[in-house]
Amino acid sequence: MPILKVAVLYGGKSTEHEVSVHSAQTVCRVLSEKKDKYEVYPIFISKQGRWFLQKACGPQHPTDKPITPVLKDEANLVALDGSFSIKADVVFPVLHGTNCEDGTMQGFLETLDVPYVGCGVLASAMGMDKEISKLIAREAGVPILPWKIVSKDAGYDLSALQAWAEEQGLPVFVKPVRLGSSVGVRKVKTVGELQSALDFALQFDTDVLVEKGVDHAREIFCAIYGEGVHIKSSACGELSTVAGEFFDYNAKYIVAGGCETKVPADIPADLAQKMRQDSEAVFRALRGSGLARVDFLMDKNGAYYFSEINTMPGMSETSLFPQLFSACGEDYGQILDGLITLALRVHARKAALSLNR
């Protein structure tokens, strides 16, 4: 089998830029070790949207070569000074958040007609939208929590929203609709805190979700990879914070030891199996392909609720996705092999479709 040219994309115009770089360093390292299979091209995307070929995956460096994607028969990536060009066989977009994981990059890669790892345009866009994904989960029969939506350009009745929050039972959580890594999320314990939480979240997105809270919830996760009937779900894992009241960005990425991971989660086997089945159901209903991580909130009585789905979860060694599958005896390198093979198969299937009426 010929060696595949794999372009790994990371960084991007996103509040999760740094998380993406960290994820991609692991992906680049694992793929680069498979010299008989892959030739890896690390491609950094700046916060301004500029593309650079790097010698080694990491933060931006003065030696990085400015490149641009192109639509040519003989190349899809070229240097701006004309000194470099390749036709990547597959793109691995290790990109998180807005402009990256929300279908925009996936649509661009579709236009370039290049195979890429992960969910397609529709699944990426729906998965990134917390309200749409909740509706999908509900349709799939997975339990969800009540919510309200507040939009930046539409007026809202704060008193009515406060009354709703009190009726549901505080706390409630205020979240940007289309962001990940807990960016912009606030826990609201009194109605007086609701306005400032909304103002904070609306700095990051035009729409904000106000969701009934599960106070001191256990956060349970399940990873997914594959497609259709060939989906594999991981063991369930649990993440608990020791650096705050909930698993926010600070606990995830800023405070050393800010969170603790337990894989597998200490929950009954039948409950874990049900959560795995529900994870697969949401992924299928979303028309997912490739990989994802499905997050649940569980209350003190063992009832659980769909929280969100991440269609490009963290991919570093310390991220949940590899840890969850490692607990099942799955080799991370083989999972990456499978994701690349699936990307090529999905692209070939689309290419075989007729464009004529």
Buried (B, 14 or more C-beta within 10 A) or exposed (E): EEEBBBBBBBBBBBBBBBBBBBBBBBBBBBBBEBEEBBBBBBBBBBBEEBBBBBEEBBEBEEEBBEBEBEEEEEBBBBBEEEEBBBBBBBBBBBBBBBBBBBBBBBBBBBEBEBBBBBBBBBBBBBBBBBBBBBBBBBEBEBEBBEBBEBEEEEEBEEEEBBEBBEEBEBBBBBBBBBBBBBBBBBBBEEBEBBEEBBEBBBEBBEBBBBBBBBEEBBBBBBBBBBBEEEBBBBBBBBBEBEBBEBBBBBBBBEBEEBBEBBBBBEBEEEBBEBBBEBBBBBBBBBBBBBBBBBBBBBEEEEEBBBBBBBBBBBBBBEBBBBBBBBBEEBEBBEBBBBBBEBBBEBBEEEEEEEEEE
